[in-house]
Amino acid sequence: MQYNLNNDVHKQDLSLTNDDIGLTRRDLKNIAGKTLKWAGSDSHALFEQNIKNPETYEKLKLYGWLDPDCISYKYNKYGFRCDEFDDRAAGIALGCSHTEGTGLPEQSSWPSVLSKLLGIHVWNLGVGAVSLDTVFRLLDYWLPKLSPKFVTICIPSTSRVEVFQNKTPINLGPWPIDSQTHEYYYKVWNDSDINRILLRKKNLLAIQQLCNTANTKLIMLDSYLIANNGSGMTARDLKHFGVQNHEYFAQQIYKNLPTELKQ
């Protein structure tokens, strides 16, 4: 179910269609259809910095990240870290960088691990540094187009909110803000836990309704569960969780899926 902009009393102020909104990505032109060596917080500059620091060098060595060519980010034409979309039977995975797999080889991200467990393809619609707002927006667009057998979500932090600056989506969170206007908005919004609680509730209910309408099984788990493996290993950027954490999260999703979807 998608919101019909034609029914909006302020439609004269909007030049975007539902499809435009669903496809909009702030960084799309920089990644669409490309294969990159670095992405998001997994930057070459950070890698070089960590190589020069004896403490972080030892971590990179211990976790197997010293080879700068050990990871690549291959994006489809819509900017997702997965194959080009087709009509094969598949599931959908949504979330933030924990889903995209920042700092990890693609095959080590939890959507890929889940795909192996199930023996069915999983489209990775994870986008780094996004909010639950973005997850809803992407699902609203892609659910009817991909017609997945199931939807899985690693729920992003509640400390994030998506706003549009004209036609560009910007996710605000506990990081440097682009402008004083955004900084003020985020400060006011983030000052009350009520805002985060209500936004989470509204998005989760809306996501559930989308899947109910499409008669699609939905499994949602909070992103903090990805930290529960306890291995202490991290991704290459030394900020995101490592391979074993993604394996653990995929297993938790797998356990919650209905038997008929499992091998």
N, C-alpha and C positions, 0 to 999 in steps of 0.2 A: 504494500500500500504506500503510495507516494502522495505527498501534499500537492494539491493542485494550485499552482500559483495564479491560475486564471480566476480563482475565486477570491483572491486577496484584494481587499479594498484599496491597497496601495500599489497595485500592480503597475501603475504608470511610473513608479519609481524604480522598477526592477527590469533590467534588460537581460537577465540570465534565465535560461530555461532550467527545468529539473535536470535534464541531461548535463547541461553546462556545470551545474552545481556539483553533481555527482562525480564528474570527471576532473574537477579543478584540483590542481596540486601546485603548491608554491614553487617546488623545485623541478617540475616536470621537464622543462626544456633542457635541463642540465643532465638528466639521467635517462630519459625515454629512449629505449632501444639500444642503450649503450652498455658496455662492460667496463667497469671501473675497478681500479686496484684499491681504492680507499673510499669510504663513505661515512657520513655523519661524524660521530665522535672518534671513529676509527680512522684518523687522519694520518697522513704521512708525516706531518710536522710533529704530532704527538709521538708517533713511533720513533722518530729520530731523537726526540727528547728523552724517551724512555730507554733507548739504546745507550745513550751517553751517561745515564745515571746507574751506578753500580747496583743499587737495590732493585730498581725496576728491570734492569738488564737480566738479573738473575731470575726474576719472575717470568719474563718473556722466554728465557731459556728453559726453565722448568716446565712451562705450559706448552712449549713447542711452537712459539710464535716468532722465532728469530728470522725466519725466511720471509722477506717482504712480499714474495710471490705466492705465499701459501693460501691466500684468500683473494677471491675476486667477487665483484658484485655485478651480476648480469641482470639487467632490468628489461622487462618487456616494453612494448610501445606505450603502455599506460603508466609506466614507472613503478611496476611491482617486481619484486625479486622472484620471478617465476617464469615459466614458459609463456609463450603467446597463448592467449585463451582460445580454446576450441570446445567442441561439444562432448568431450569424453566424460564418463561418469566420474565425479570428483566431489570433494568437500571443499569448504572455504575456511581459511584461518585468518582472523583479523586481530589487530592489536598495534602496539607501538614498536620500538626498536627490539624489544624482547621477542617479538614475533618475526620481524624482518630478519633478525639474526645478526645484528651489528657486531662486528669483531669476530665473526665465526664463518667458516666455510658454509655455503648454502646447505649442503647435505647434513650439517650438524644442527641446523635450526630446528626447533620443536615441530613446526609443520612438516618438515621433511622426515623427521623421525617418526611422527605419527603416520605419515603416508606409508612408510615401510612396515609399521606394525599392522596396519589395516590391509595393506595390499591394494590400496586405491589412491589415486592421485589427490593431492590437497593443494589448492591454489593458495599461495601466500600473499595475502593482501595487507600484510603488516607495513606500517609506515613509521619511521623513526620520529620520536618526539611529538607524537600526536596524543589527543585526548579521546575520551569516550564519545564526545561530540562527533569527532571525525569517524570513529568506528561506525556509529549510526549512519552518518551521511554516506559512507562507502557501501555499507550493507544495503541501504535503501536503493542505491543505484544498481549494484551488481547482483543482488539476490535474484531478481527476475530474469536477468540476462544470462547468468551462469547456471541457474536451476540446480544448485548443489544437492547432494544427498544429505548433507548435514552442514551445520555452521558451528565453528569453534572459535572462542574468543579468549585471549589473554587480556583481561581487563586492565587498561592503563591506570596510572595513578589518578586519584581524585583531585590532585592539586593542579590539574591542567584544564584549560577551557579553550575552545576554538571560537574565534571571532573572524569576521571578514572585514578587510580593509578594501573598500570598493569591491573588486571582484576577486581578491586574493585572500585565501584562508591563512590565518596565522594562529598557531597554537601558543597560548601564553602559559607560562609555568614558572617554577622557581629557578629561572636562568635570566641572563641579561635581556631586557625588553627593547624592542626596536625604537620606541618613541616614548616621550613623556605621557602622551595620551594613553597608550597601551599600559604603561607602567602604573598610571593612576587607576585605570579600569581594573587591572589585575589586583592591585593593592586593596581596593574597595571590595572586590569580589572575594578575595582570599582571606580577608580579615574575619569573616564569619564562617564557621564550620557548616552552618545551615545551608549556605550556597552550594557547597561541595556535596552535601548529603542529598539535597533536592535535585541537583543536576545529575548525579549518579542514578538516583531513583527514576527520574524521567527518561533517561537514556536507556536504562535496562528494561523498563517497561515497554518502551517504543521498539527496542530490538526484539524483545520477546513477541510483540504483536506482529512485527514483520514476518518472523519465522512461523508463527501460528497461522497467519494468512496464507503463507506459501506451503503450509503443511510440511515444514522442514524441521528436523531435530536440531535443537540448540544446546550446546554445552558451553558455559561460561565459568571461568575460574579466575580469581584475582592474580595479578602479576606477582604479588609477594610470594606466592607458592613456588615460583621458579627459583627462589632462594633457599628452599627447604632441603636441597640435596646435601648441603653442608660440606662439599668437597673442598671449598676454598679456592678452587681454580676459577680463572676469569677468562673472558674473551681477550682478543689481542689489544684492545684499547685499555685493558686493565680497569675498566669501569663497568662493563656489562658481565653478566653471568656466563659461565663456561659451558663446555660440551656436556658434562654430566648433569648440570642443572637443566639443560634443555631436554635431555633424555628423561629425566625425572618428570618434568612437566608434561611431556608427551604421554608418558605412561599414566599420569593422573587423568588426562583427557580421555585416553583409551579406556580406562576403567569405567568412566561415566557414560560412554557411548552404548547404545542398545546392542544386544547380542547379534542381531541380524546384520549389523554393519561390520562385524568383526570376521576375520578369517575363520 
